[in-house]
Amino acid sequence: MPAEPSPSLADARRSRADRARQVADVLRRQVLRGAFADGLLPSEEKLAAEFTASRNAVRDALSVLVAEGLVTRVQGTGTVVAGRKYPHGLHHLLGLAETLREHGEVVNEVRAAGSVTPPPAVAARLREPGGGPPETVVYVERLRRLNGLPLSLDLTYLAPDVGGPLLGEDLDHNDIFALIEARTVYRLGGASITVEAVSADPHTAAVLETPAGAPLLMVERLTRLDDGRPVDLEYIRLRGDRLVLRGELTRS
């Protein structure tokens, strides 16, 4: 005979909040992948049957997605998709415009650009192998919009010989990666990346046009040339309600 299910997993013993979380996780992924072509989610009754959950649990799950800005409740219609997240793959080293080209136009608002004396921690990250840290770096700060909507706030520190030639270029309509390879003799090789969740401070929230405390994806990326030299250190704050990071993993 099959083993009895663990009491901690038996539906009868699970809380409504637990079931709502399960439903929300699956529905969130369906919304993000465009499973509801007409933008309308199934009724609460149908969802309750699909998930073997109570209508109250389904209602709570939908409330979670409403709070995240993914869906909205329309009287007389039901629950409809309110927004979408754009996929940003982690498979290749690409700029934002290169990654999201099929989803629309990325335009940059350059908030600052020029040579600066870097903080010691930044200079240390951009140290040449066998050499010392740079005394100056090129700093570029951009608000990046996709189809007119704020998507990210990027703070970039570049080695002077790599960033210097870019200061006279069109930073409003080009990725820095593309400009490096088009306007210098250098070629990019790879990058180290760290992603964590942070809350939007009031100033960042105002720039990204999102509520203070809203979830952001904080990306730190150190990009190297094909010879391994680190030349580009970025701190990127991405609106968590407009972007989803995707990757493919293999187990050796």
Rosetta blueprint (number, residue, H / E / L):
1 M L
2 P L
3 A L
4 E L
5 P L
6 S L
7 P L
8 S L
9 L L
10 A L
11 D H
12 A H
13 R H
14 R L
15 S L
16 R H
17 A H
18 D H
19 R H
20 A H
21 R H
22 Q H
23 V H
24 A H
25 D H
26 V H
27 L H
28 R H
29 R H
30 Q H
31 V H
32 L H
33 R L
34 G L
35 A L
36 F L
37 A L
38 D L
39 G L
40 L E
41 L L
42 P L
43 S L
44 E H
45 E H
46 K H
47 L H
48 A H
49 A H
50 E H
51 F H
52 T L
53 A L
54 S L
55 R H
56 N H
57 A H
58 V H
59 R H
60 D H
61 A H
62 L H
63 S H
64 V H
65 L H
66 V H
67 A H
68 E L
69 G L
70 L L
71 V E
72 T E
73 R E
74 V E
75 Q L
76 G L
77 T L
78 G E
79 T E
80 V E
81 V E
82 A L
83 G L
84 R L
85 K L
86 Y E
87 P E
88 H E
89 G E
90 L L
91 H L
92 H L
93 L L
94 L L
95 G L
96 L H
97 A H
98 E H
99 T H
100 L L
101 R H
102 E H
103 H H
104 G L
105 E L
106 V E
107 V E
108 N E
109 E E
110 V E
111 R E
112 A E
113 A E
114 G E
115 S E
116 V E
117 T L
118 P L
119 P L
120 P H
121 A H
122 V H
123 A H
124 A H
125 R H
126 L L
127 R L
128 E L
129 P L
130 G L
131 G L
132 G L
133 P L
134 P L
135 E L
136 T L
137 V E
138 V E
139 Y E
140 V E
141 E E
142 R E
143 L E
144 R E
145 R E
146 L E
147 N L
148 G L
149 L E
150 P E
151 L E
152 S E
153 L E
154 D E
155 L E
156 T E
157 Y E
158 L E
159 A L
160 P H
161 D H
162 V H
163 G H
164 G H
165 P H
166 L H
167 L L
168 G L
169 E L
170 D L
171 L L
172 D L
173 H L
174 N L
175 D L
176 I H
177 F H
178 A H
179 L H
180 I H
181 E H
182 A H
183 R H
184 T L
185 V L
186 Y L
187 R L
188 L E
189 G E
190 G E
191 A E
192 S E
193 I E
194 T E
195 V E
196 E E
197 A E
198 V E
199 S E
200 A L
201 D L
202 P H
203 H H
204 T H
205 A H
206 A H
207 V H
208 L H
209 E L
210 T L
211 P L
212 A L
213 G L
214 A L
215 P E
216 L E
217 L E
218 M E
219 V E
220 E E
221 R E
222 L E
223 T E
224 R E
225 L E
226 D L
227 D L
228 G L
229 R L
230 P E
231 V E
232 D E
233 L E
234 E E
235 Y E
236 I E
237 R E
238 L E
239 R E
240 G L
241 D L
242 R L
243 L E
244 V E
245 L E
246 R E
247 G L
248 E L
249 L L
250 T L
251 R L
252 S L
